[in-house]
Amino acid sequence: MNAIELDAIAHNGQVIVSIPELYREQWNDKAVRVIILASDEPVAKPKQSLLSSLKKIKISGPEDFSENLDAYLSGEKHV
């Protein structure tokens, strides 16, 4: 398959493309397939590991929370 890449702008439901002079004779009167592809697509960020995501979790609690975690979880102590 022969192909050339051309830039165009979509406006009001239409895409108008002018074939450069260099290619006009080669492509004139031929059926063509047009694929519309956004040129400014965002780059996918690499997926973070589970541990990296867990490092970002912040919690707030009383000063003795880590020392008395079991007491808070069982309801012996209240915030």
C-alpha positions in Angstrom: 0.0 0.0 0.0 1.4 3.4 -1.0 0.6 6.2 1.4 1.4 9.8 2.1 0.7 11.7 5.3 -1.0 15.1 5.0 -2.0 17.6 7.7 -5.5 19.0 7.7 -8.0 20.8 10.0 -11.5 19.5 10.6 -14.1 22.3 10.7 -17.9 22.2 10.8 -17.9 18.5 10.0 -15.6 18.8 6.9 -12.0 18.0 6.3 -10.4 19.7 3.3 -7.1 18.4 2.2 -5.0 19.7 -0.7 -2.6 17.2 -2.2 0.8 18.8 -2.7 1.9 19.4 -6.3 4.6 16.7 -6.0 1.9 14.0 -5.5 -1.0 15.3 -7.5 -0.4 13.4 -10.7 0.3 10.1 -8.8 -3.0 10.3 -6.8 -5.3 12.1 -9.2 -8.6 10.3 -9.9 -7.8 7.4 -7.5 -10.0 6.2 -4.7 -8.5 6.9 -1.4 -9.1 5.9 2.2 -9.1 8.7 4.8 -8.3 8.0 8.5 -8.9 10.8 10.9 -6.4 10.7 13.8 -6.0 13.5 16.3 -2.5 14.8 16.2 -2.3 16.1 19.8 -3.3 12.9 21.6 -2.2 12.9 25.3 0.7 10.5 26.0 -0.3 7.7 28.3 1.4 7.8 31.7 3.2 4.7 32.8 1.1 2.8 35.3 2.4 3.1 38.9 3.1 0.1 41.0 0.7 -0.8 43.9 3.4 0.1 46.4 4.0 3.5 44.8 0.3 4.2 45.0 0.1 3.1 48.6 2.9 5.4 49.6 0.7 8.4 48.7 -2.0 7.5 51.1 -2.1 9.9 54.1 -4.3 9.5 57.2 -4.9 11.8 60.1 -5.6 10.6 63.6 -4.8 11.3 67.2 -1.2 11.5 68.3 -1.2 8.0 69.9 -3.0 6.3 67.0 0.0 4.1 66.0 0.6 3.1 69.6 -3.0 2.3 70.3 -4.3 1.1 66.9 -5.9 -2.0 68.4 -7.8 0.0 71.0 -9.1 2.4 68.4 -10.1 -0.4 66.0 -11.9 -2.4 68.8 -13.7 0.8 70.1 -12.0 0.9 73.5 -10.7 4.4 72.6 -12.6 7.0 70.6 -11.3 10.0 68.6 
